[in-house]
């Protein structure tokens, strides 16, 4: 599917493919993915993100206790409960059993391609729970370029189901 070889080229290609998806196709995929995830998330402390634009939706997965990221001026992520309250600090991910992260694509060994800011790679060094990237179909790919600072994910959640990845972490 992917033809570009640089991270910037891959990002542009993936964002264009997302923009070409119909709202109905995205909503249908999100609903099927959420059904696959709900059992895994039930009763667990979860960190997630508030999706925007063409990202896989998260609104159906959020509860009042879900931790959501807040971008700090230093580009690190702080965390707050989605129901409100004080900032919990950058280390708050260590209290979560599951961390749902955005991604443009993930490869078969867990390399995650994000939007390029590095905030999630910096945040994920604090994660001790299961890290799951939410994707649309077609975004789980054979291979992606990786750099030393890239933090791999443990699983991907697609409309077709959740796939756990073999990781050394």
MOQUI-V352996 format. One record per residue. N is the residue number from 1. RES is the residue in three letters. SS is DSSP state (hx for helix, st for strand, lp for the rest). OMEGA is omega as a letter, one per 30 degrees, with the letter a starting at -180 (none if undefined). Layout:
<<N/RES/SS/OMEGA> <N/RES/SS/OMEGA>>
This chain:
<<1/UNK/lp/a> <2/UNK/lp/l> <3/UNK/lp/a> <4/UNK/lp/a> <5/UNK/lp/l> <6/UNK/lp/l> <7/UNK/hx/l> <8/UNK/hx/l> <9/UNK/hx/l> <10/UNK/hx/l> <11/UNK/hx/a> <12/UNK/hx/a> <13/UNK/hx/a> <14/UNK/hx/l> <15/UNK/hx/l> <16/UNK/hx/l> <17/UNK/hx/l> <18/UNK/hx/a> <19/UNK/hx/a> <20/UNK/hx/l> <21/UNK/lp/l> <22/UNK/lp/l> <23/UNK/hx/l> <24/UNK/hx/l> <25/UNK/hx/l> <26/UNK/hx/a> <27/UNK/hx/l> <28/UNK/hx/l> <29/UNK/hx/l> <30/UNK/hx/a> <31/UNK/hx/l> <32/UNK/hx/l> <33/UNK/hx/l> <34/UNK/hx/l> <35/UNK/hx/l> <36/UNK/hx/a> <37/UNK/hx/a> <38/UNK/hx/l> <39/UNK/hx/l> <40/UNK/hx/a> <41/UNK/hx/a> <42/UNK/lp/l> <43/UNK/lp/a> <44/UNK/lp/l> <45/UNK/lp/a> <46/UNK/st/l> <47/UNK/st/a> <48/UNK/st/l> <49/UNK/lp/l> <50/UNK/lp/a> <51/UNK/lp/l> <52/UNK/lp/l> <53/UNK/lp/a> <54/UNK/lp/l> <55/UNK/lp/l> <56/UNK/lp/a> <57/UNK/lp/l> <58/UNK/lp/a> <59/UNK/hx/l> <60/UNK/hx/a> <61/UNK/hx/a> <62/UNK/lp/l> <63/UNK/lp/a> <64/UNK/lp/a> <65/UNK/lp/l> <66/UNK/lp/l> <67/UNK/st/l> <68/UNK/st/a> <69/UNK/st/l> <70/UNK/st/a> <71/UNK/st/l> <72/UNK/lp/l> <73/UNK/lp/l> <74/UNK/lp/l> <75/UNK/lp/l> <76/UNK/lp/l> <77/UNK/st/l> <78/UNK/st/a> <79/UNK/st/l> <80/UNK/st/l> <81/UNK/st/a> <82/UNK/lp/l> <83/UNK/lp/l> <84/UNK/lp/l> <85/UNK/lp/a> <86/UNK/lp/l> <87/UNK/lp/a> <88/UNK/lp/l> <89/UNK/lp/a> <90/UNK/hx/a> <91/UNK/hx/a> <92/UNK/hx/l> <93/UNK/hx/l> <94/UNK/hx/l> <95/UNK/hx/a> <96/UNK/lp/l> <97/UNK/lp/l> <98/UNK/st/l> <99/UNK/st/l> <100/UNK/st/a> <101/UNK/st/l> <102/UNK/st/l> <103/UNK/lp/l> <104/UNK/lp/l> <105/UNK/st/l> <106/UNK/st/l> <107/UNK/st/a> <108/UNK/lp/l> <109/UNK/lp/l> <110/UNK/lp/l> <111/UNK/lp/a> <112/UNK/st/l> <113/UNK/st/l> <114/UNK/lp/a> <115/UNK/lp/l> <116/UNK/lp/a> <117/UNK/lp/l> <118/UNK/lp/a> <119/UNK/hx/a> <120/UNK/hx/l> <121/UNK/hx/l> <122/UNK/hx/a> <123/UNK/hx/a> <124/UNK/hx/l> <125/UNK/lp/l> <126/UNK/lp/a> <127/UNK/lp/l> <128/UNK/lp/l> <129/UNK/lp/l> <130/UNK/st/a> <131/UNK/st/a> <132/UNK/st/l> <133/UNK/st/l> <134/UNK/st/a> <135/UNK/lp/l> <136/UNK/lp/l> <137/UNK/lp/l> <138/UNK/lp/a> <139/UNK/lp/l> <140/UNK/st/a> <141/UNK/st/a> <142/UNK/lp/a> <143/UNK/lp/l> <144/UNK/lp/l> <145/UNK/lp/a> <146/UNK/lp/l> <147/UNK/lp/a> <148/UNK/lp/a> <149/UNK/lp/a> <150/UNK/lp/l> <151/UNK/lp/a> <152/UNK/lp/l> <153/UNK/lp/a> <154/UNK/lp/a> <155/UNK/st/l> <156/UNK/st/l> <157/UNK/st/a> <158/UNK/st/l> <159/UNK/lp/a> <160/UNK/lp/l> <161/UNK/st/a> <162/UNK/st/l> <163/UNK/st/l> <164/UNK/st/a> <165/UNK/lp/l> <166/UNK/lp/a> <167/UNK/lp/l> <168/UNK/lp/a> <169/UNK/lp/none>>
